[in-house]
Amino acid sequence: MLAIKKYESMAMLDLSEEEREEIGRRLDAMVSGFEALEHIDVDDAEPLVTVLDLRNVMREDVAKKQFSTEEILANAPEEYNGYFKVPGTLE
């Protein structure tokens, strides 16, 4: 309970005694769950970065021109000198 009061003040919370007891019960259950993990033998386990058997799912980052400037600007409401023309944001 002392730890809960410490964190309660750090988080600037004002918990009732019932709330402290409920949080204490939940924290005890969580800690018990983690303590159970301490008994698992992992000496022969290989470290994993991911559980998926994928190496590189990303494509190579190669720049290529897919559309011409004219094709892109064909959809623009307004264009100026090869660029999109947009309303000004500064006065």
C-alpha positions in Angstrom: 0.0 0.0 0.0 2.9 2.3 0.7 4.0 2.2 -3.0 0.5 3.0 -4.2 0.4 6.1 -2.0 3.8 7.2 -3.3 2.6 6.9 -6.9 -0.7 8.5 -6.1 1.1 11.6 -4.9 3.5 11.6 -7.9 0.5 11.4 -10.2 -1.3 14.0 -8.2 -4.3 11.7 -7.6 -6.6 11.6 -4.7 -7.7 8.0 -4.4 -10.2 6.6 -1.9 -9.2 3.7 0.3 -11.3 1.4 -1.7 -9.5 2.5 -4.9 -6.1 2.0 -3.3 -7.1 -1.5 -2.2 -8.4 -2.4 -5.7 -5.3 -1.1 -7.4 -3.2 -3.0 -4.8 -5.0 -6.3 -5.6 -4.5 -5.7 -9.4 -0.8 -4.9 -9.0 -0.3 -8.0 -6.8 -1.9 -10.1 -9.5 0.3 -8.6 -12.2 3.5 -9.1 -10.1 2.5 -12.7 -9.5 2.1 -13.2 -13.2 5.5 -11.9 -13.9 7.0 -13.9 -11.1 5.7 -17.1 -12.8 7.7 -16.1 -15.8 10.9 -16.3 -13.8 10.7 -20.1 -13.6 10.7 -20.6 -17.4 13.9 -22.1 -18.7 15.1 -19.9 -21.6 18.8 -21.0 -21.6 18.5 -22.6 -25.0 16.2 -20.1 -26.6 17.4 -18.0 -29.5 16.8 -14.2 -29.1 14.1 -12.9 -31.5 13.5 -9.5 -33.0 10.2 -10.7 -34.4 8.2 -13.8 -34.2 7.6 -13.7 -38.0 9.9 -15.6 -40.3 10.4 -12.6 -42.6 13.7 -11.0 -43.4 13.0 -7.8 -45.4 9.5 -7.0 -46.4 10.3 -3.6 -47.7 11.1 -2.9 -51.3 14.3 -1.3 -52.3 14.1 2.5 -52.0 14.7 3.4 -55.7 13.6 6.7 -57.0 11.7 6.6 -60.3 9.6 9.0 -62.1 6.1 7.6 -62.6 4.2 10.7 -63.7 5.1 13.7 -65.8 4.7 17.2 -64.4 2.0 17.8 -66.9 0.0 14.7 -65.8 0.2 15.7 -62.1 -0.7 19.4 -62.7 -3.6 18.3 -65.0 -5.6 17.7 -61.7 -4.6 20.9 -60.0 -7.3 23.6 -59.7 -4.6 26.2 -60.4 -0.9 26.0 -61.4 1.8 28.6 -61.8 5.1 28.1 -63.6 5.0 24.3 -63.1 3.9 24.3 -59.5 0.6 23.9 -57.7 -0.9 27.3 -56.9 -2.5 27.4 -53.4 -4.1 30.2 -51.4 -1.7 32.2 -49.3 -1.4 31.5 -45.7 0.5 34.6 -44.6 -0.6 38.1 -44.9 
